[in-house]
Amino acid sequence: MSVRWLAPLVIVVLSSACQPQLVRNTNRGVLYVSVEGDERSPALDLDYDVGAVQVGLRKEVVVRATNVGVDPMTVLGVSLGASGNGSWFVRDVSRALAPGSSVTATVTFAPVGVGMQATQVTFSHDADAALPSLRVSGTGG
């Protein structure tokens, strides 16, 4: 008994209604979020503790978003999560980022009460990939 393999037949029909579709590269960059002065990798530790701050005082933390991709991208803004009891503030930023460039946002912790308070710092963007948002916490004293 002999086995014969038949090659599949592919028929392509071209007409004026059937135009080839252009394939576009959708990689707009990859956003990496970190805290200035903190050498830990956000991929390993996405929490940052600003420490204890007396009620009535404040502490600022600079959060950096870097385009580590190969294509340009745009940071559209930065926002904070709902938690934090009104103790967290951020200066909004938006900017186009070439590969390797970054933008910073200053996050301020000004506790209105005693105890631990936390929020999420999230950069909105048009990148295809990003590390999760950064969780920041602090203790009012």
Residue frames relative to the residue before (quaternion, step in Angstrom):
aa qw qx qy qz dx dy dz
M 1.0000 0.0000 0.0000 0.0000 0.00 0.00 0.00
S 0.1617 -0.7885 0.5871 0.0861 3.57 -0.85 0.90
V 0.2846 -0.7377 0.5899 0.1638 3.55 -1.17 0.72
R 0.0881 -0.7872 0.6094 0.0336 3.56 -0.88 0.96
W 0.2559 -0.7594 0.5825 0.1360 3.53 -0.86 1.00
L 0.2068 -0.7666 0.5971 0.1144 3.54 -0.93 0.88
A 0.4013 -0.7064 0.5289 0.2453 3.56 -0.86 0.94
P 0.4885 -0.6530 0.4746 0.3312 3.59 -0.96 0.74
L 0.3194 -0.7339 0.5733 0.1752 3.55 -1.14 0.68
V 0.0973 -0.7844 0.6119 0.0271 3.54 -0.82 1.03
I 0.1163 -0.7855 0.6065 0.0408 3.54 -0.78 1.05
V 0.1134 -0.7795 0.6149 0.0375 3.55 -0.83 1.02
V 0.1266 -0.7818 0.6086 0.0480 3.54 -0.78 1.05
L 0.0982 -0.7904 0.6041 0.0256 3.55 -0.74 1.08
S 0.0907 0.7628 -0.6370 0.0646 3.50 -1.01 0.88
S 0.6858 -0.4703 0.3328 0.4447 3.57 -1.23 0.10
A 0.6556 0.5025 -0.3122 0.4693 3.61 1.17 -0.46
C 0.7053 0.4139 -0.2394 0.5234 3.58 1.24 -0.32
Q 0.0297 0.8127 -0.5766 0.0784 3.56 0.05 1.31
P 0.5056 -0.6341 0.4678 0.3513 3.60 -0.99 0.68
Q 0.3835 -0.7195 0.5369 0.2168 3.55 -1.06 0.83
L 0.3999 -0.6949 0.5439 0.2477 3.55 -0.97 0.86
V 0.2718 -0.7323 0.6012 0.1683 3.55 -0.96 0.86
R 0.1460 -0.8115 0.5637 0.0493 3.55 -0.63 1.14
N 0.4564 -0.6401 0.5400 0.3007 3.54 -1.12 0.68
T 0.1687 -0.8204 0.5404 0.0807 3.59 -0.56 1.10
N 0.4518 0.6728 -0.4744 0.3438 3.63 1.19 0.09
R 0.0813 -0.8247 0.5596 0.0093 3.55 -0.42 1.20
G 0.7389 -0.3184 0.2230 0.5504 3.57 1.21 0.08
V 0.2703 -0.7201 0.6112 0.1865 3.51 -1.35 0.14
L 0.2590 -0.7984 0.5295 0.1229 3.57 -0.64 1.11
Y 0.1198 -0.7687 0.6281 0.0171 3.55 -0.91 1.07
V 0.1434 -0.8084 0.5686 0.0510 3.61 -0.64 1.09
S 0.0865 0.7913 -0.5982 0.0924 3.59 -0.90 0.97
V 0.4134 -0.6620 0.5602 0.2775 3.55 -1.36 0.19
E 0.4649 -0.6848 0.4802 0.2906 3.59 -0.78 1.01
G 0.7935 0.2753 -0.2332 0.4900 3.53 -0.96 0.93
D 0.6781 0.4093 -0.2848 0.5399 3.58 1.27 -0.08
E 0.2733 -0.8209 0.4871 0.1189 3.56 -0.44 1.22
R 0.4604 0.6762 -0.4629 0.3413 3.62 1.23 -0.03
S 0.4489 -0.6787 0.5133 0.2727 3.55 -1.10 0.66
P 0.4560 -0.6839 0.4856 0.2976 3.62 -0.79 0.92
A 0.5679 0.5884 -0.3969 0.4168 3.60 1.13 -0.46
L 0.7265 0.4014 -0.2303 0.5079 3.58 1.16 -0.59
D 0.8049 0.0749 0.0039 0.5886 3.57 1.06 -0.72
L 0.0791 -0.8375 0.5406 0.0061 3.58 -0.21 1.27
D 0.5824 0.5323 -0.3821 0.4811 3.58 1.24 0.45
Y 0.0234 -0.7791 0.6263 0.0160 3.54 -1.06 0.77
D 0.1917 -0.7825 0.5872 0.0785 3.58 -0.76 1.10
V 0.3002 -0.7703 0.5368 0.1684 3.59 -0.66 1.10
G 0.5368 -0.6399 0.3948 0.3828 3.58 1.27 -0.20
A 0.6895 -0.4609 0.3677 0.4208 3.52 -1.35 -0.31
V 0.0129 -0.7706 0.6364 -0.0313 3.54 -1.02 0.93
Q 0.4531 -0.6898 0.4932 0.2749 3.57 -0.86 0.97
V 0.5535 -0.5792 0.4799 0.3576 3.55 -1.15 0.70
G 0.7470 0.3379 -0.2826 0.4980 3.57 -0.86 0.99
L 0.6929 0.3798 -0.2689 0.5507 3.59 1.26 -0.26
R 0.2265 -0.7776 0.5661 0.1532 3.61 -1.25 0.02
K 0.1503 -0.7511 0.6343 0.1049 3.53 -1.32 0.39
E 0.2275 -0.7826 0.5684 0.1131 3.56 -0.94 0.94
V 0.1158 -0.7564 0.6425 0.0420 3.53 -1.16 0.80
V 0.2617 -0.7589 0.5754 0.1562 3.58 -0.92 0.91
V 0.1370 -0.7845 0.6037 0.0365 3.54 -0.70 1.17
R 0.1848 -0.8047 0.5617 0.0534 3.55 -0.77 1.12
A 0.1214 -0.7529 0.6433 0.0680 3.56 -1.05 0.89
T 0.0740 -0.8210 0.5656 -0.0237 3.56 -0.60 1.21
N 0.3608 -0.6970 0.5750 0.2310 3.56 -1.03 0.83
V 0.0569 -0.8164 0.5746 -0.0037 3.59 -0.37 1.24
G 0.4868 0.6521 -0.4328 0.3878 3.58 1.28 0.31
V 0.5742 -0.5996 0.4407 0.3413 3.55 -1.31 -0.13
D 0.7065 0.3924 -0.2497 0.5334 3.60 1.27 -0.12
P 0.5828 -0.5672 0.4357 0.3857 3.59 -1.19 0.42
M 0.0440 -0.7716 0.6340 0.0273 3.55 -1.29 0.43
T 0.3080 -0.7401 0.5633 0.2002 3.56 -1.28 0.15
V 0.2689 -0.6954 0.6414 0.1807 3.54 -1.02 0.90
L 0.2681 -0.8111 0.5084 0.1082 3.56 -0.62 1.19
G 0.7714 -0.2334 0.1587 0.5704 3.57 1.20 -0.41
V 0.2723 -0.7271 0.5994 0.1945 3.55 -1.34 0.08
S 0.0330 -0.8108 0.5842 -0.0120 3.56 -0.96 0.85
L 0.3682 -0.7000 0.5691 0.2249 3.52 -1.36 0.32
G 0.5460 -0.6115 0.4664 0.3321 3.54 -1.19 0.61
A 0.6870 -0.5204 0.3399 0.3765 3.55 -1.32 0.27
S 0.6451 0.5304 -0.3455 0.4279 3.61 1.08 -0.56
G 0.5111 0.6582 -0.4660 0.2974 3.55 -1.24 0.36
N 0.3359 -0.7971 0.4594 0.2018 3.57 1.30 -0.03
G 0.6702 -0.5164 0.3011 0.4398 3.59 1.01 0.74
S 0.5192 0.6650 -0.3941 0.3645 3.57 1.25 0.33
W 0.7099 0.4269 -0.2378 0.5072 3.59 1.27 -0.27
F 0.0169 -0.7858 0.6177 -0.0268 3.56 -1.03 0.88
V 0.0740 -0.7882 0.6093 0.0454 3.59 -1.18 0.54
R 0.3550 -0.6763 0.5987 0.2414 3.54 -1.18 0.66
D 0.3836 -0.7547 0.4884 0.2115 3.57 -0.54 1.19
V 0.0727 -0.7847 0.6153 0.0176 3.55 -1.12 0.76
S 0.0443 0.7543 -0.6548 -0.0161 3.54 -1.27 0.45
R 0.1852 0.7819 -0.5690 0.1748 3.55 -0.98 0.88
A 0.4601 -0.6263 0.5483 0.3090 3.53 -1.21 0.59
L 0.1426 -0.8003 0.5802 0.0515 3.57 -0.98 0.89
A 0.2959 -0.7124 0.6111 0.1773 3.55 -0.79 1.05
P 0.6567 -0.4819 0.3698 0.4470 3.61 -1.17 0.30
G 0.8019 0.2622 -0.2185 0.4905 3.57 -0.88 0.99
S 0.6460 0.5069 -0.3409 0.4577 3.62 1.17 -0.24
S 0.1937 -0.7963 0.5671 0.0824 3.55 -1.25 0.40
V 0.2235 -0.7210 0.6367 0.1575 3.50 -1.40 0.18
T 0.2289 -0.7793 0.5673 0.1357 3.59 -1.09 0.65
A 0.1354 -0.7455 0.6469 0.0859 3.51 -1.30 0.56
T 0.3005 -0.7482 0.5639 0.1785 3.56 -0.92 0.90
V 0.1341 -0.7746 0.6170 0.0362 3.54 -0.74 1.17
T 0.1503 -0.8084 0.5674 0.0437 3.56 -0.80 1.07
F 0.1678 -0.7494 0.6343 0.0882 3.53 -1.01 0.95
A 0.0888 0.7661 -0.6259 0.1162 3.57 -0.61 1.22
P 0.2071 -0.8402 0.4845 0.1282 3.59 0.23 1.26
V 0.2670 -0.7548 0.5814 0.1447 3.54 -1.05 0.88
G 0.7868 0.1572 -0.1009 0.5882 3.58 1.30 -0.08
V 0.5973 -0.5616 0.4437 0.3618 3.52 -1.36 0.15
G 0.6765 0.4921 -0.3664 0.4074 3.57 -1.10 0.74
M 0.6629 -0.5173 0.3773 0.3880 3.52 -1.36 0.21
Q 0.0024 -0.7742 0.6321 -0.0338 3.55 -1.04 0.90
A 0.0415 -0.8217 0.5678 -0.0263 3.58 -0.93 0.89
T 0.0181 -0.7739 0.6322 0.0321 3.54 -1.34 0.30
Q 0.4236 -0.6592 0.5506 0.2879 3.57 -1.33 0.15
V 0.2092 -0.7342 0.6313 0.1366 3.58 -1.06 0.80
T 0.0112 0.8225 -0.5647 0.0666 3.57 -0.56 1.18
F 0.2260 -0.7459 0.6137 0.1261 3.56 -0.89 1.00
S 0.2295 -0.7361 0.6151 0.1648 3.60 -0.81 0.95
H 0.0446 0.8137 -0.5663 0.1233 3.56 -0.96 0.92
D 0.4332 -0.6766 0.5198 0.2903 3.55 -1.33 0.06
A 0.3619 0.7377 -0.4901 0.2909 3.59 1.21 0.45
D 0.5310 -0.6318 0.4627 0.3236 3.54 -1.21 0.47
A 0.8066 0.1162 -0.0406 0.5781 3.58 1.07 -0.60
A 0.0482 0.7839 -0.6177 0.0394 3.54 -1.12 0.64
L 0.4865 -0.5911 0.5377 0.3533 3.51 -1.24 0.43
P 0.6282 -0.5411 0.3794 0.4107 3.62 -1.11 0.50
S 0.6505 -0.5129 0.3836 0.4081 3.53 -1.28 0.32
L 0.4905 -0.6615 0.4987 0.2703 3.53 -1.28 0.48
R 0.2480 -0.7478 0.5973 0.1501 3.58 -0.89 0.94
V 0.0680 -0.7839 0.6166 0.0249 3.57 -0.81 1.02
S 0.0427 -0.7940 0.6064 0.0034 3.55 -1.08 0.76
G 0.0042 -0.7749 0.6320 0.0021 3.51 -1.28 0.39
T 0.3305 -0.7341 0.5602 0.1950 3.55 -1.27 0.36
G 0.2958 -0.7469 0.5727 0.1634 3.52 -0.78 1.08
G 0.0336 -0.8332 0.5517 -0.0156 3.58 -0.87 0.89
